[in-house]
Amino acid sequence: MKALNFEQSASQKIYNDYINRIKRTTATLTKEDRHDVLLEFNSHIYEGMKRESGGSEVDRLLKLTENLGSPEEVLKPCNR
């Protein structure tokens, strides 16, 4: 998975933290499944950032990750 790059350092930190939470949450999955989950979330973030307009980059990213949900909650069924 190719990590996304953001213009603002705060946006990059938010993104990196969110991706790291996904990685921690999916640590018990197979390598292939972890990769698939990361690709899916990364794709949603990429597409969402392209689609959203208005507001700062940080605000758009925060709104997007909020809509995607907490990785710990969204991915809970994966860890059963």
C-alpha positions as a Python dict, from the first residue, in 0.01 Angstrom:
ca = {
    (1, 'M'): (0, 0, 0),
    (2, 'K'): (128, 342, -92),
    (3, 'A'): (82, 587, 194),
    (4, 'L'): (-92, 912, 111),
    (5, 'N'): (92, 1240, 146),
    (6, 'F'): (-72, 1556, 272),
    (7, 'E'): (27, 1920, 246),
    (8, 'Q'): (-23, 2001, 612),
    (9, 'S'): (181, 1824, 879),
    (10, 'A'): (-126, 1800, 1105),
    (11, 'S'): (-314, 1617, 829),
    (12, 'Q'): (-23, 1379, 779),
    (13, 'K'): (-16, 1304, 1152),
    (14, 'I'): (-392, 1237, 1160),
    (15, 'Y'): (-361, 1006, 858),
    (16, 'N'): (-57, 822, 995),
    (17, 'D'): (-224, 773, 1334),
    (18, 'Y'): (-542, 641, 1171),
    (19, 'I'): (-348, 396, 951),
    (20, 'N'): (-144, 279, 1252),
    (21, 'R'): (-468, 214, 1444),
    (22, 'I'): (-587, 0, 1153),
    (23, 'K'): (-256, -189, 1154),
    (24, 'R'): (-281, -256, 1530),
    (25, 'T'): (-644, -361, 1502),
    (26, 'T'): (-576, -605, 1218),
    (27, 'A'): (-254, -751, 1362),
    (28, 'T'): (-418, -1091, 1417),
    (29, 'L'): (-525, -1125, 1052),
    (30, 'T'): (-319, -1287, 780),
    (31, 'K'): (-74, -1064, 595),
    (32, 'E'): (-294, -1069, 286),
    (33, 'D'): (-608, -977, 481),
    (34, 'R'): (-426, -695, 664),
    (35, 'H'): (-307, -563, 328),
    (36, 'D'): (-660, -580, 181),
    (37, 'V'): (-808, -392, 477),
    (38, 'L'): (-541, -124, 458),
    (39, 'L'): (-593, -84, 84),
    (40, 'E'): (-967, -47, 131),
    (41, 'F'): (-938, 220, 401),
    (42, 'N'): (-661, 399, 214),
    (43, 'S'): (-874, 403, -101),
    (44, 'H'): (-1171, 549, 88),
    (45, 'I'): (-952, 821, 234),
    (46, 'Y'): (-792, 902, -102),
    (47, 'E'): (-1125, 916, -287),
    (48, 'G'): (-1291, 1110, -6),
    (49, 'M'): (-1019, 1373, -1),
    (50, 'K'): (-1049, 1416, -378),
    (51, 'R'): (-1429, 1442, -358),
    (52, 'E'): (-1458, 1675, -58),
    (53, 'S'): (-1423, 2046, -110),
    (54, 'G'): (-1439, 2338, 124),
    (55, 'G'): (-1275, 2367, 461),
    (56, 'S'): (-918, 2299, 547),
    (57, 'E'): (-737, 1977, 463),
    (58, 'V'): (-737, 1887, 833),
    (59, 'D'): (-1112, 1946, 865),
    (60, 'R'): (-1187, 1739, 555),
    (61, 'L'): (-968, 1453, 676),
    (62, 'L'): (-1116, 1457, 1026),
    (63, 'K'): (-1468, 1450, 883),
    (64, 'L'): (-1373, 1165, 654),
    (65, 'T'): (-1213, 951, 924),
    (66, 'E'): (-1507, 1022, 1154),
    (67, 'N'): (-1745, 898, 883),
    (68, 'L'): (-1531, 586, 829),
    (69, 'G'): (-1547, 522, 1201),
    (70, 'S'): (-1305, 413, 1467),
    (71, 'P'): (-1090, 127, 1334),
    (72, 'E'): (-1120, -46, 1670),
    (73, 'E'): (-1499, -53, 1640),
    (74, 'V'): (-1539, -99, 1265),
    (75, 'L'): (-1289, -386, 1253),
    (76, 'K'): (-1399, -555, 1576),
    (77, 'P'): (-1573, -839, 1386),
    (78, 'C'): (-1240, -922, 1218),
    (79, 'N'): (-1084, -1012, 1551),
    (80, 'R'): (-1327, -1280, 1660),
}
